[in-house]
Each structure stands twice: as structure tokens, then as C-alpha cells.
Amino acid sequence: MNKVTNEAVIQPGDWLGMIGGGQLGRMFCHAAQSLGYKVAVLDPDLNSPAGAVADKHIRAAYDDEEGLRALSAQCKAITTEFENVPAASLQFLEQGSRVTPSSSAVAVVQDRITEKAFIVSAGVPVAPYAPIHSKADLQNADAALFPGILKAARLGYDGKGQARVSSREEALNAFAQFGEVPCVLEALQPLKDEISVVMARSLNGDVAAFVPSHNEHRDGILAVSTAASANLPVYQEAITAATKIAQTLGYYGVFCVEFFILQDGSVIANEIAPRPHNSGHFTMDACVTSQFAQQARVMAGLPLGSATSHSYSVMLNLLGDLWFDEQGTYREPDWAGVLAVPGACLHLYGKAEARKGRKMGHINVIGSTLEEAQQRAAQAALPLGFVYHA
């Protein structure tokens, strides 16, 4: 890949585009605007978090050609904030604008069957799995894949479209409940840890990886991420594998690879997110450059910023459940109690209605040592009723 020329650099003051109006788009808007760019967001929701802070909000569906033309006419470079934007829409935009990541890269990640095969082709191990297109595929699946997890090949996220299955019969029932859509059956693994690597790859192929984060999920949704040190050999192995995936995919932009660390210490890839990721939110307060600033830099053809952490950090994901007491009565969380904790950085997403399971914000808690960050995280969690154990 040739180095980006000066002509390829989009200067501050110009327009960058975003498809998707959620919280990731909102935080991208803030980062891009701090670099001097104007941002246009395409999203159908009148009250989208990103649309509320963008310089222009194009209200249109993600596959609306008129809206896509307006976005492309306004913006020299365009990105996405979630992986389920139709790849065909990105391909349409590529006719007139720089699109990062590309439609071809996103298309691979949108289908778990294609994604698993791609990761293996890149030389990175995954859990034993089988593509499932029919009942016959389940009936003929290797017995070693049970107990396992059946995952819909498309549109699943945050644990949706997934079912743990201990037997072939349970898998057949789950397959029927999913509407017999294409799926992946993965063998359950003896997990020691779950980590993720968030990194950026520039238009000239440079890579900057943030410290891998240790992740704790609850009901399939990320609850806590802890970013400490990349010096562990297993973390370096994950960074190397993620870099290999990005290079093989020809990926440009910010992305995340989730990894499982098994009991024997081996590392296997779980899945790819072609966008900034919840587990990378710590970069907003603990790193020299945030994942959202990196996203804007790649789009604009600018050099990547330093991914170095200047602090240890714990990220607490704030779901709408925290807005309700034990009796189910709505009340505003104790933000003053949170912000009284040194090192606590509150990020709310501007969503008008709190609902259980809805991502409403996050708290980054930073410290000069891991122990300090964890102690402060426990203090910040307390007034919210957030269950946190270091």
C-alpha cells in the first residue's frame, strides 16, 4: 500500500460522514468536531443521539438512495457506527466518497459463517464450529460440538440471536425458534478470560493497538472492561492476531477483535466488530488518543495518534436498569455521588428514555495504578447500585 499523499488528506473544516445515529456516532461527532471537522449523520430517527450533536442530520433509512446521495455529496469520507449497515449502501457510497471500512470488509463481518472462515484463512484459530443451513446440518453435526452455542449468522449482537445448547435436540429447538435462518454452531470452550483488542489501521497501513481490555459480560452485554497492561505474552499474542486479521481483510478504520483465553493459555478469536467498541471506551479518558479520534484520523487520511495509555482504567457500562429502584420505580441515578469519586469520568449518551437493557452511558474510572482504578470504580459503582467486584 502506497503512503497517503497530501492530496488524500481531508483538511479540518471539511465534512466527514457517519451512517448510524447511536452513541458510537455521537462520540465520533464530538471527536471529529474537536479536530475541526463538520459531521453529517444519516439516520432515520429524529431523536438519535448522534443526530442531536451533528452539524447536519439527514433523516433517511440506511438504504435510502436519496439520503445516501445527499451524504456522499456533502462528505469526502464516510464511516459507520454499527456493523449492520447494508454493505450495498457502503458500496453505493464508494462511488463518490472514501468509505472506511470498505463495503467488502464489512460484508465479511456481517455474516458469522463468512467471518469464521475468513479468520481461519488469516491463520488465526477459532473455536471448533460448523455452518448450519438446515436441520440436516444439525443432525449431522459432530457430537464434539455439544455442548455449544448456536448463533444466528446475521444481525445478532449483545447476546441476541444466540442460544446455549447442551444437546442436538436443544439445538434443533433453538434453530426452529430462530426461524431456521443460517447459523453457526460453536463448541463451548473452557474459558479462563475474555479480552478484546481495539486498534486502528490507517490508509497507509500503519497500525496502532490500544491496551487489550479484560471484559466481563452479563446477560450477553458487556458490563465491565478493565485496561491494565499489554505486557502479558497472551495480550501480545492477541494484538498480533488482530493485526493479522486487519491486514488480511484489507481493513482501514477502527475495529475490535474479541478473543477467548482458554484454560490452557491458548488464544482464539471470537468475533470482529468493524467499528469502535464498548470495550474501547476507556480510551476516551485513559489514552493519548481515543478510539473515536483515531476513527476520524483514518477517514481524513491523517497520521494515527498515539494509542499509549497514560492511566489504568475501569469502564462501567450503564444500562437503563440503573434508572429504576428495586420496586421498579423510576428515579435519576446519583450522578453527584459518582462524580465525587476522583478519576470518575461520566459519559451519558443523551437518550431521552431509560429502558432496562438499553445502553444509556458509561463511566471511565482512571487511576495511577490498577488497584487505585479498581478501588475508585468500586466507589463510583456504589451510589448507582452497580454490582462491581475487582
Solvent accessible surface area in square Angstrom, and as a share of the most:
residue,aa,sasa,rsa
1,M,157,0.70
2,N,134,0.69
3,K,136,0.58
4,V,44,0.25
5,T,80,0.46
6,N,129,0.66
7,E,154,0.69
8,A,30,0.23
9,V,33,0.19
10,I,11,0.06
11,Q,111,0.49
12,P,72,0.46
13,G,39,0.38
14,D,37,0.19
15,W,42,0.15
16,L,0,0.00
17,G,0,0.00
18,M,0,0.00
19,I,0,0.00
20,G,0,0.00
21,G,3,0.03
22,G,20,0.19
23,Q,24,0.11
24,L,16,0.08
25,G,0,0.00
26,R,40,0.15
27,M,10,0.05
28,F,0,0.00
29,C,0,0.00
30,H,91,0.40
31,A,14,0.11
32,A,0,0.00
33,Q,56,0.25
34,S,96,0.62
35,L,59,0.29
36,G,38,0.36
37,Y,5,0.02
38,K,73,0.31
39,V,0,0.00
40,A,0,0.00
41,V,0,0.00
42,L,0,0.00
43,D,8,0.04
44,P,61,0.38
45,D,71,0.37
46,L,112,0.56
47,N,114,0.58
48,S,2,0.02
49,P,12,0.08
50,A,0,0.00
51,G,11,0.10
52,A,79,0.61
53,V,38,0.22
54,A,18,0.14
55,D,74,0.38
56,K,81,0.34
57,H,49,0.22
58,I,20,0.10
59,R,142,0.52
60,A,15,0.12
61,A,47,0.37
62,Y,52,0.20
63,D,95,0.49
64,D,55,0.28
65,E,87,0.39
66,E,138,0.62
67,G,5,0.05
68,L,3,0.02
69,R,135,0.49
70,A,41,0.31
71,L,0,0.00
72,S,24,0.15
73,A,95,0.74
74,Q,53,0.23
75,C,2,0.01
76,K,116,0.49
77,A,0,0.00
78,I,0,0.00
79,T,2,0.01
80,T,3,0.02
81,E,14,0.06
82,F,53,0.22
83,E,31,0.14
84,N,42,0.21
85,V,0,0.00
86,P,49,0.31
87,A,23,0.18
88,A,72,0.56
89,S,4,0.03
90,L,0,0.00
91,Q,114,0.51
92,F,46,0.19
93,L,1,0.00
94,E,64,0.29
95,Q,146,0.65
96,G,61,0.58
97,S,13,0.08
98,R,61,0.22
99,V,14,0.08
100,T,6,0.04
101,P,4,0.03
102,S,31,0.20
103,S,12,0.07
104,S,78,0.50
105,A,1,0.01
106,V,2,0.01
107,A,43,0.33
108,V,31,0.18
109,V,11,0.07
110,Q,16,0.07
111,D,25,0.13
112,R,21,0.08
113,I,28,0.14
114,T,61,0.36
115,E,3,0.01
116,K,4,0.02
117,A,53,0.41
118,F,29,0.12
119,I,0,0.00
120,V,77,0.44
121,S,84,0.54
122,A,9,0.07
123,G,52,0.50
124,V,6,0.03
125,P,77,0.48
126,V,22,0.13
127,A,4,0.03
128,P,75,0.47
129,Y,58,0.22
130,A,20,0.16
131,P,58,0.36
132,I,0,0.00
133,H,109,0.49
134,S,45,0.29
135,K,100,0.42
136,A,50,0.39
137,D,47,0.25
138,L,0,0.00
139,Q,101,0.45
140,N,123,0.63
141,A,11,0.08
142,D,92,0.48
143,A,70,0.54
144,A,77,0.60
145,L,9,0.05
146,F,32,0.13
147,P,74,0.46
148,G,0,0.00
149,I,32,0.16
150,L,0,0.00
151,K,9,0.04
152,A,11,0.09
153,A,2,0.02
154,R,122,0.45
155,L,122,0.61
156,G,19,0.18
157,Y,111,0.42
158,D,40,0.21
159,G,30,0.29
160,K,111,0.47
161,G,29,0.28
162,Q,59,0.26
163,A,29,0.22
164,R,179,0.65
165,V,4,0.02
166,S,68,0.44
167,S,43,0.28
168,R,76,0.28
169,E,123,0.55
170,E,77,0.35
171,A,0,0.00
172,L,45,0.22
173,N,83,0.42
174,A,9,0.07
175,F,1,0.00
176,A,57,0.44
177,Q,152,0.67
178,F,47,0.20
179,G,54,0.52
180,E,80,0.36
181,V,62,0.36
182,P,63,0.40
183,C,0,0.00
184,V,0,0.00
185,L,0,0.00
186,E,6,0.03
187,A,9,0.07
188,L,60,0.30
189,Q,41,0.18
190,P,80,0.50
191,L,64,0.32
192,K,134,0.57
193,D,31,0.16
194,E,51,0.23
195,I,1,0.00
196,S,1,0.01
197,V,0,0.00
198,V,4,0.02
199,M,0,0.00
200,A,0,0.00
201,R,23,0.08
202,S,5,0.03
203,L,26,0.13
204,N,38,0.19
205,G,21,0.20
206,D,68,0.35
207,V,53,0.30
208,A,18,0.14
209,A,30,0.23
210,F,1,0.00
211,V,22,0.13
212,P,1,0.00
213,S,1,0.01
214,H,75,0.33
215,N,8,0.04
216,E,61,0.27
217,H,63,0.28
218,R,77,0.28
219,D,144,0.74
220,G,34,0.33
221,I,19,0.10
222,L,9,0.04
223,A,9,0.07
224,V,5,0.03
225,S,2,0.01
226,T,19,0.11
227,A,3,0.03
228,A,33,0.26
229,S,35,0.23
230,A,23,0.18
231,N,129,0.66
232,L,96,0.48
233,P,110,0.69
234,V,31,0.18
235,Y,19,0.07
236,Q,85,0.38
237,E,89,0.40
238,A,0,0.00
239,I,29,0.15
240,T,85,0.49
241,A,14,0.11
242,A,0,0.00
243,T,28,0.16
244,K,84,0.36
245,I,0,0.00
246,A,0,0.00
247,Q,97,0.43
248,T,73,0.43
249,L,23,0.12
250,G,30,0.29
251,Y,0,0.00
252,Y,38,0.15
253,G,3,0.03
254,V,3,0.02
255,F,0,0.00
256,C,0,0.00
257,V,0,0.00
258,E,25,0.11
259,F,2,0.01
260,F,30,0.12
261,I,8,0.04
262,L,18,0.09
263,Q,111,0.49
264,D,119,0.61
265,G,35,0.34
266,S,44,0.28
267,V,7,0.04
268,I,13,0.06
269,A,1,0.01
270,N,14,0.07
271,E,41,0.19
272,I,7,0.03
273,A,7,0.05
274,P,1,0.01
275,R,36,0.13
276,P,1,0.01
277,H,17,0.07
278,N,11,0.06
279,S,0,0.00
280,G,0,0.00
281,H,1,0.00
282,F,3,0.01
283,T,0,0.00
284,M,53,0.24
285,D,32,0.16
286,A,0,0.00
287,C,10,0.06
288,V,95,0.54
289,T,9,0.05
290,S,21,0.14
291,Q,0,0.00
292,F,2,0.01
293,A,18,0.14
294,Q,0,0.00
295,Q,7,0.03
296,A,0,0.00
297,R,62,0.23
298,V,0,0.00
299,M,1,0.00
300,A,0,0.00
301,G,10,0.09
302,L,43,0.21
303,P,104,0.65
304,L,33,0.16
305,G,10,0.09
306,S,53,0.34
307,A,14,0.11
308,T,85,0.50
309,S,32,0.21
310,H,116,0.52
311,S,22,0.14
312,Y,75,0.28
313,S,0,0.00
314,V,0,0.00
315,M,0,0.00
316,L,0,0.00
317,N,3,0.02
318,L,0,0.00
319,L,37,0.18
320,G,0,0.00
321,D,62,0.32
322,L,23,0.12
323,W,13,0.04
324,F,49,0.21
325,D,52,0.27
326,E,170,0.76
327,Q,147,0.65
328,G,41,0.39
329,T,81,0.47
330,Y,120,0.46
331,R,92,0.34
332,E,98,0.44
333,P,8,0.05
334,D,69,0.35
335,W,38,0.13
336,A,80,0.62
337,G,23,0.22
338,V,0,0.00
339,L,97,0.48
340,A,80,0.62
341,V,15,0.09
342,P,82,0.51
343,G,24,0.23
344,A,14,0.11
345,C,34,0.20
346,L,43,0.21
347,H,41,0.18
348,L,72,0.36
349,Y,4,0.01
350,G,50,0.48
351,K,36,0.15
352,A,112,0.86
353,E,95,0.43
354,A,11,0.08
355,R,118,0.43
356,K,137,0.58
357,G,35,0.34
358,R,64,0.23
359,K,34,0.14
360,M,11,0.05
361,G,0,0.00
362,H,0,0.00
363,I,0,0.00
364,N,0,0.00
365,V,0,0.00
366,I,34,0.17
367,G,4,0.04
368,S,86,0.55
369,T,62,0.36
370,L,48,0.24
371,E,103,0.46
372,E,52,0.23
373,A,0,0.00
374,Q,38,0.17
375,Q,121,0.54
376,R,53,0.19
377,A,0,0.00
378,A,47,0.36
379,Q,101,0.45
380,A,0,0.00
381,A,2,0.02
382,L,143,0.71
383,P,46,0.29
384,L,4,0.02
385,G,58,0.55
386,F,22,0.09
387,V,90,0.52
388,Y,22,0.08
389,H,145,0.65
390,A,95,0.74
